Each structure stands twice: as structure tokens, then as C-alpha cells.
């Protein structure tokens, strides 16, 4: 079942390293990349942009190539809109943001949380590769062995259970 992605637009733009993160062309480029991502992954996508300073008196909603774009109304931050959507969708959504407050609210309502930087990298990877996961070389595990004492049991190269579960969920994206 496809998941609904709720994305903090300016967080993703800021994490991708573009200097003109709030320019119209940067937003259009992000929307174009998200439309291509939506076409490949079949997730419903909602991108929220701030409009709290120069925005309209009412919340603006539009669809661009299948991606829902929300501009928060004047006086309301995108963070508030994302939190409201995370409460509404609950476990059926994934929230992409770098804001800790948003992440905490989303987790509290059962949503899967992805950092903006992590998602931007995933977006870049998926746009360059056609679904092929690049070969990842295993590290020798020296750092893991040096931190662990001899009293620990189990495979020292195995990630903790919580990390393995998160990686499994993240692979869907």
C-alpha cells in the first residue's frame, strides 16, 4: 500500500545545498523532482511551503503533476500545517523534515519520520539511478570492535534491532 509523504518543502530545499532555497525556480525544480519520484514510487505526496509572512489570508492548495502543494496561510507556519496533517494521517504517512518539533509530533502520532537531508539524498539517488541500489561495501568493523568489550555476545557487525527496522521502513522510499 503506498504511503502518504508529507514534506517540509523549505527544509528539503535547504538541505539540498541550494543557495536560492526560497526562490521560485528552486521550488519548481523540487516539485519536478517530486513528480518524477511519485511516478516511480506511487506514493501520494504533499509538499508544504511557508506562507506565514507574505502568504494569502487563506491556505493555498494546488496540484502540480500529481503532487499536492500547500502554502500555509498568512500568520501560520508550515510546521503547524505539517503537524496537523501528521495528526490527521497518523500511521499512514511519512513526514520529511529536519525540525525536531515536527519530528516529535509525527512520531507521537505513529508516522514514520525521515530527515530532510536523508530524503534529499534518496531523491537524488533515485533520480540518477533507475531503481538500482548501488553496491555498498561492508566496513571491516574495526570501530565496532573497539567500542565493544569482550563481555558482549552476538554478531558485532549486526546493527541494533531498532536501526534494522528503520532501515526496512526507509527502503520503501
SVG drawing of the C-alpha trace seen along z (x, -y; Angstrom):
<svg xmlns="http://www.w3.org/2000/svg" viewBox="-9 -40 49 54">
<polyline fill="none" stroke="black" stroke-width="0.4" points="0.0,0.0 1.5,-3.4 2.3,-5.7 1.4,-9.4 4.5,-11.5 4.2,-14.9 7.3,-17.1 8.5,-20.3 9.5,-21.9 11.9,-24.6 13.7,-22.0 14.4,-19.8 15.5,-22.7 17.8,-24.0 19.3,-20.5 20.0,-20.1 22.5,-22.9 20.8,-25.3 21.7,-28.9 18.4,-30.2 16.4,-27.8 13.3,-30.0 13.3,-31.1 10.6,-30.2 12.9,-28.3 14.2,-26.1 10.6,-25.3 9.7,-24.4 12.8,-22.2 11.8,-20.4 8.3,-19.9 9.5,-18.5 11.8,-16.0 9.0,-15.0 6.6,-14.4 9.2,-12.1 9.7,-10.4 5.9,-10.0 5.7,-8.4 8.4,-5.9 7.3,-5.1 3.5,-5.6 3.3,-7.4 0.9,-10.2 2.9,-13.4 2.1,-16.6 4.6,-19.4 4.1,-22.3 5.7,-25.7 5.7,-28.6 3.4,-31.5 3.1,-33.0 4.7,-36.3 3.8,-37.1 1.1,-34.5 -2.6,-34.7 -5.2,-35.2 -6.3,-31.6 -4.4,-28.3 -3.5,-27.8 -3.7,-24.3 -2.9,-23.2 -1.9,-20.1 1.2,-20.0 1.9,-16.9 0.1,-14.8 1.9,-16.4 -0.3,-18.3 1.3,-21.7 0.1,-23.6 1.1,-27.1 0.3,-28.0 -1.9,-31.0 -0.5,-34.3 0.2,-34.0 0.5,-30.2 3.8,-28.4 4.3,-25.3 5.3,-23.5 1.8,-23.9 0.3,-22.6 2.6,-19.6 1.8,-18.7 -1.9,-19.0 -1.5,-16.6 0.6,-14.2 -2.2,-14.0 -4.7,-13.5 -2.9,-10.7 -1.3,-9.1 0.5,-5.8 -0.5,-6.1 2.1,-8.8 5.8,-9.5 6.9,-13.0 10.0,-14.6 11.5,-17.4 14.6,-18.5 12.6,-20.3 12.7,-18.4 9.3,-19.6 7.7,-18.3 9.5,-15.0 8.4,-14.5 4.7,-15.3 4.8,-13.0 6.4,-10.1 3.9,-10.6 1.1,-10.0 2.7,-6.9 4.1,-8.5 7.5,-7.4 10.0,-10.3 12.7,-10.9 15.2,-13.7 15.2,-16.3 18.9,-15.6 18.3,-11.9 15.3,-12.3 17.1,-14.8 19.9,-12.2 17.3,-9.5 15.6,-11.7 18.9,-12.4 19.8,-8.7 16.5,-7.7 16.6,-10.3 20.1,-9.3 19.6,-5.5 16.7,-3.7 15.8,-1.7 19.2,0.0 20.6,-0.1 24.4,-0.8 26.7,1.8 27.6,0.9 30.9,2.2 30.9,3.5 33.3,1.8 35.8,4.0 34.0,3.4 37.1,2.1 35.2,-0.8 32.5,1.5 35.0,4.0 37.0,1.3 33.9,-0.1 32.6,3.3 34.0,5.1 34.7,8.9 31.6,9.5 29.2,8.7 27.7,11.5 26.2,11.8 27.3,10.6 29.3,7.3 28.6,6.4 24.8,6.6 23.0,3.3 20.7,2.8 17.2,4.0 15.7,0.5 18.1,-0.6 17.3,2.5 13.6,1.8 14.1,-1.8 16.2,-0.7 13.5,1.7 10.9,-1.1 13.2,-3.5 13.8,-1.1 10.2,-1.5 11.1,-5.1"/>
</svg>
